[in-house]
Amino acid sequence: MEHILCTELELEGGCFTGRVKGEPCFGENKLQAAQDFARQQRVKLDKSYFYTNGIEDLPLLEAVGHPVTINPDRKLAAVVRENGWRAVHLESRGTIGVGDVVRSLLVYGTALPLLAAGLPIRALGASEREATNISQSAWTSVASAIARLKLFVDGEEHLWSHRPAVFIFNHRSAVDVLITARMLREDVVGVAKKEIKHQLPMGIAFTYTGTVFIDREHVGDPQLALKPAVDALRSGRSVVIAPEGTRSPDGKLGRFKLGAFHLARQAGVPIVPIVIHNAQDALPYKGVVVRPAEVKVTVLPPIPTGKWRLADVADQAERIRELYLEALGRHRQAVSA
């Protein structure tokens, strides 16, 4: 934080004296501190927001244009109702309970049965593609409902405006897969690291849905390794891939590997960036219990790749990564290794 206004403690010779320097930043004095700061920074209080929970901050609440109370105390709640101010009520989700564990088991446990829902359809003459679409839609719909996962999607029209496409997403949580599959719904295959193929039950589920598994250590010829994905794109299916390659342990956006961008260029399809803002609220890094959450997702406009040259790929990948940083509000964040 660049600026902090607070009660300052007196120092003498590098030691605290036990006295307050000036007036305590409280009540009317807090309003005065905000007014002084606003004047120095040329900030207009009538266009500013102020958040608090206590009646002692009433002077500053009345001075700003956008007063917001968070879990207001009893006296402040009465003033909020009288003035029609915005009140936000937040509660802790508490510790993980039996319901959370049961819900998580059902999310994972329904994957195979619901993905198998397409098998009877296939037996009745539907194409493999139609059967897979039914399976994916069934599991993602039911699993999202069980997990109580609510998505708020900005730019949803970009999911459908240009298909087939290479959809890319930032990867912080294992639930990212469910989120992207829920939004894309049909005619899409994933690209994943080969280790997932041997993880039960998701490895079986991913294999059934046509996921392309990549050996990150021994890819050999990149074009040959990505050929199944290119074939999927040329058949009219889209491909979804996390360009970071693995989940970010600290929430920072990792470096983008170039496979997704080479893939889009090779197939001549656009790249559609999907920015997932807070999936870790539902399932933290290395977590196993899925918690109810509201997840914000931003879908950026499709980016054409038809005119890209091979030499352009690295620069284009970095440019798209900058779009993610901007959308996440972390343009200056350090790169995760």
N, C-alpha and C positions, 0 to 999 in steps of 0.2 A: 504494500500500500504506500502510495507516494505521499499522502497527507494524512495525518492522524491528529485529531483534536481531542484532548483529554485533560484530566486534572494532572498538573505537573508537580513533582516532588522536589523539594529544595535540596541542593547539594552544596557541600562545603569541603574543599580539599578531596574531592572524589568520594565523599561519604554522605549518606543520607542524614539529614538533621532531624527528621521526624516531623518537619513542618511542610505545609503546602505552599508552593510558589504561586502567588497571585490568588485568584478566586477559584474554587472548585468548579469543574465543568459539570454543572448540575442545575436543573430547573431553568430559571431566567438566564443564568450564566451560560448555559449551553446554547440558548438562542443567541446571546451576544457573541459567543465564539463563532457560531455559524454565520452570523451577519458580517463579522470582521473578515472571516475567510472568504465569503461570497464577494465582498467588496474588493479584496486583494486579487481574487482570481477572475473578477468580472463575471460572476455567476449570478443568475437571477433566481432568487428563492421561490418566486411564484411559478417557476417552471421546474422546480426541483422536487425530488422525492425524499421523504424521511420515514424511516421504519422504527417502531418502538413497541414496547408492551406495557409501559408504565404511565400513570397519570402525571407523574412529575415532569414528563416531557411535553405536556400540553402546550406550553408557549411556542415551541418549535413546530409542533404539529399544525398549529393555527397559522404559522408564518409561511409554510410551504404550499405550493400549488397542488401537490400530490401526497397527502398524508396517508400512510398505510400502517395499520396496527397488526402485530403478530401476537396471537394468544393474549389479547389485552386483559389487564386486571379488571376487577369488578367495577371500580370507579371509571376507568377509561372506557370500558365497554358501554356504559351508559351514555358517555359523551359521543362515542362512535355512532350509536343508534340515533342520537339526536341530530347529528350533523350529516348522517348518511355516508360516513367515511368507509373506506374499504377495510375489512377485517379478514385476516388470514388465520385459520386455525390449523395448527400442525400437531401431530401426535407421533410419538415414537412407535415404531412397529414392534418394539419389545424383542425378546429373545425368540429364537426359532422354536416353534411349537410342533405338536404332533400333526396338526393340520397342514403345516408347511411341508413336513416330511412326506406325508401321504400324497399331497398334491404333486410334489416333485417326482415321486415314484410313478405316479400315473402319467406325468408328462413323458418320462422316459419309457415307461412300460407300454404305453399305447402306440409307440412308434411302429413296431413290427405288425401288430394286428391291423392297424389302420392303413399302413402302407400296403398290406396284403389285400386291402379292399378292392384293388384294381384287378386281382387275379381272376375272379369270376367274370368280370367284364371282358377280360382278355380271352377267356375260354369261350365266351359267347360271340367272338368274332371281332371285337374291337382291336384296333392297332395297339402296339406296345406303347406308342406315344400317348394315345388316349387313356390307356389304363394307368400309365404313370401319372398323368395329369390328375386323374381322379384320386389316386392314392395320395399324392402330395397335398392336394386341396383338403382331403379328409383329415389327414394328420395335423396339418398346420392350423386348421380351424379349431379342431377339438383341443389340441395341446395348448393353444393360446387361451382358449376359454378356461381350461383347467388351471393354467398358470395364473389366470387373472392378469393377463398381459394386455394392456391397452396402448395402442399406438396412435400417436398424433403425427400425421405425415404432412409435411409441407412440400408441394411440388409433385404430388402423386401422379399428375398427368404425364410426367416424364417417364414413368414406368412403362407406359404403353405407346408413347408417340413414335418411337423408332425401335422396332424389333425386326430381326434379332439384333442383339447388342451384347456387349461385354459389360455386365454390371459389377462394379467394384464397391467394397465397403470397408470401413475402418473396423478393426477387430480388437475388442476389449473383453468380451464375455463369450462364453460358450452359447449363450442364448441368441447371439447374433445370427446364427444359422436359422433358428426358428423365425426370427424377425424378418430376415430377407426372404425366406421361403414363403412366409405368410403374405408378404407384399407382392411378390412376383407370381406366385400361384401356379402358373402353367407354362409349358414349353420352355423349361429352363433346366440346365444341368449345372452341377457344381464342380469346382476344381479344388482338391484338398490334398494335404500331405498324406503320404502312403501309410503313416503310422495309424491314422484313423481307421483304415480298412480293417484292422485287427482289434478294434475296440468294440465290445458288445454293449448294447445292441445296435448302436449307431452305425458301426462299420457295415453290418448287414444291410441296414436301411439305406445308407449312402450308396452301397453297391447296387442295390435294387433300383434306385432312382437314376442310375447311369452316371454317377459321379466319376470324374476323371482323377485318378490318383497320381501324384507326382512324387518321385524320389528326389528330395531336395539335396541329398548328398551326392547322388550319382545320376544326374539327369541325362548324361550323354549328350546327344544331339537335341538341343532345345526344340527345334522344329518338329523332330520326330516325337518327342515327349508330349508336345501339345497337339499333335495331329488329331487325336480323338475329339478334342475340344473344337478344333477348326472344323472338323467334319460335322460336329453338332451344329455349329453356327451356319454352315453352308446348307444344312438340311432344314433350316428355319428355326432351330432352337436357340435360345439365348444361353449365355454362360455367366455364372456368378463366381467371383473369386475375391479373396482378401489379399491385396497387393503387399501387405506387411508380412504375409507368410505365416504368422503365428500371432497369438493374442499378446497385447501389450500388458506387461505386468504392473506398470505404474500409471497407466492411463494416458501416457504421452503417445503421440502419433509416431510410429516407427518409420524407418526408411522404406520406401516403396521398391520392391523388386520389380523387374521389368517384364516378367512373363505375361501379365495381363495386357500390357501395352503392345508387346510384340504380337500377341494373339489377335487383338483387335485390328492391328495394321495388316496382319497376314490375311485375315478373313475379310477385310474391307468393311467393317461394321463400326458403329460409334461406341464410345465408352460413356456409360451413365454412372456418375458418382453417387453413391448412397452414403450419407453422413448420419451415423447413429450417435446420438449425443449422450445417452445415459443408460445404456443396457446393463451396466454394472449394478444399477439399483435393483434389478431383478435377479442377477446372478453375478456376484463379484468374481474376479480372477481366481481361478482354481477352486471356486465354490461348487457345491453340488446341490444345495437346496435352493429351489427357485422361489422367490418371494413375489407377491403381487406388486406391480409397478406400472407407472405411466411413463412410456418411453417416447421421447421426441426424435423424429427422423426427418432429415431434409434430403430431398432428391434434387440434385442439380441438373440443369439442362444437358441433353446429350452433346457429346463432343465428337465431331467428325474426325475420322482418322484417314480418310481416303487420300489426302495429299501428303501424309507423313512419309518422310524418307527414313531409311534405317538409321541414319545418323541423327535423326530428330528425336528418336524414342526416349532417350534418357532425359533430354530437356523437357519434353512434353510431360513425362511422368512427374518431374519436379514441379512443373507448372500446375498440374492437377493436384499434387500434394499441397501446394500453397492454397488452393481453393478449399481444401479440407481444413487447413489451419484457420483460414478466415471464417469459415462457417462455424467452426468450433470455438471461435473467439480466442484463439491461442496463437496468434500470428507470430509471437515472439518466443513461443515455447521451445525448449531444447529438444533435440532429436533423440528419441529413445534408440539405444543401440540394437 
